[in-house]
Amino acid sequence: MDAGLIARRYATVLHDFAADKKLLDDVYLDALTVRTALQQNPDALKFLDSPLRKNSEKKSLLNAALKDNVTPLTLQFLSFLVEKERIGYVSSILLVFQTLYKKEHNIRTAKVTTATQLSDQQKKRFVDLIALKLNNAGTTADSIDASFKTDPSIIGGLILEVDGRQIDSSVASKLQALQRQLTV
């Protein structure tokens, strides 16, 4: 079965179940927690997805690692994924769940890449400017989920990605464009 289809189906089940239990906001935060934990510890996902490990071992690991950090509903869902042998798709499932949640709550996603580290005040200003630009363009946003990254290789300027659309106004990209013009 297609991995994207699996992720959408299970994410929709989680979304609908959490909404019925009025725990949607909590499960959204849990999804962030679990995805971050798996990104920081890829060996845990290998363990969970291993056919050589018993489901009881996998559930014990999940319980030990997450029981104090996520809602019982999220832990129950993760155990369900273990039982259905779909735990290997957990990152994709939770990403699709987060996308469903953001769409429902009108949350826009922005990624800002700069050459140097930004202060908290500068980050807040960027978020405010993004919201203003979106609203001026007729696209409303109840909130902006922004992530910031530093990449010295862009030399200066910034790269902004909002909901999958990218604007590259970095010095590096302008130098590359100039170089292409000079070599043609």
N, C-alpha and C positions, 0 to 999 in steps of 0.2 A: 504494500500500500504506500502511496505517496506520503512522504514525511510532512509536507505542508498541509495535506488533508488531515493527517493524524493530529497535528498541532492545532489546527482550527477546531476540529471536533472536540478534543479534550478541553481546550481553552474555553469553548462555548459552554460545555458542561460545567466547568468550574465557575465560570461567570454567572450562569443561571442559578446554580446551587447557592453560591455566595449571596446573590441578590435575594433569593428566597429567604435566606437566613438573616438578611440585613447585615451582612458582614463584608460587603463588597469593598469598602474602604480598607478594612483590616487585611483582607486577603490581597489587595493590591500592594500594601506595604510588605506583606509576607513574600509576595512574588519578587519584589526588589531584594529582600534579604536573601532568599534562596538563590536567586541568580547571581548575586554578588558572591555568596559563599562558594558556589560552584566555579565561578570564574577564578577565585583565589585559590581553589583547591581542585584542579582537574582530576587528580587521582581519585577523589571521592566519587565522581561521576563514572570513572572506569570501574570502580568497585561495584557501584550500584547497577551498572549495565552488564556486568560480567555474568555469563551463563554458568560459570563455575561456582558462584556464590548462591547460597540458599536464600529464599525470600525472607526467612526469619532473620538472617544476618543483616540483610539490607534494611529491613524495618528497624532493627536494633540500632544500626548506625544513624538512620534518619531520626529516630526518637532521641538518641543520646545527643546528637548535634543540634537538633532544632526544637525540642519540646519546650524550652524556655524562651524561644525567640519567635515562634509563630503561633497562630491560633490552632486549636485542635482541628478545626475544619481543614486547614491547609495540610496539617500532618496526616489527616485521614485521606485527603486527596492524593498525597505523595505515596501513601501505603497502597492506595487503589492502583496507582500507576505501576507499582512494583508487582502487584498481583496480576495485572493485565499485561505485564512484560513491556511496558511503554515508558519506563523510567528513563531510558536513554534519550527520550524526546523531551525531557522535562524543561530544558532551557528554552527550546522552541515553543513549547506549550505555554510557558509562563510569559514569554515575550509576546505571543499572540494575545494572551489574556490581558497584558498591560496595554496593548494596542486597542483592544475592545473597550477597556476601562477609560482610556484617554479620549477615545472618540465619543463615548457616551457622556463624559464630563467636559468636553470641549477643551481639552488640554493639548496644547501644541508642544512639539518637541523641537528643541534647538540645540545645535552643537556649535560651539565657538572655539576656533583654534587660533591662537595668537603666538607670536614669536617669544613674548616674555610673559611671565606670570602676572595675572591681574589681581588687584586688591578686591576685597569684598564689595567695596563701594563701586568700583568699576564694573564688577559683575552684575550688581543690581541695576546699574545704569544701562548696561547692555540689555538686560531682560526687559526693562521699561521701554527702551527704544524698539525692541523687537515687537512688543505688544502694541506700541503706538503705530508702527509701520503696518502690522497686520490689520489693525482696526481701520487705518486710513485706506488700506487696499480693499476694504469690504469684507475681510475675513476676521471674524470675531474670535477671540480667545479668552476663555474664562481665566486661564492661567498658562504660564509657560514653564515647561520642564526643561531647564537648560543645563547642559554640561559644558565644562570648560576644559580645554586641553592646551598645553604648551608644546610648541614644536619650533625650535630655533631655526630649522632649515627653511622656514618660510620667510626668513630675514626680517620682515616687517609686515604691517597691514594685518589682515585677518582672513580667515575662511569661515563663512557662516553657512550652516545648513539648517533649514527649517522645514520640517515635515518632508524630508527627502529631497528638497530643492536646494542646490548649492550655489552660493555666490563666492567666488574666489577673488578677493582683492589683495592678495598677498604680493609682496615685492617679488618673490621668487617666480610666481606665475607671470607677472608682467615682464620680468627679465627673459623668461622662456619665450613669451610671445614676441618680444623684440628680436630675440635670437632667430626665431623662425622667419620673421620678416626679412632679416638681413641675409639669411642663407637661401632665400627663394629667388 
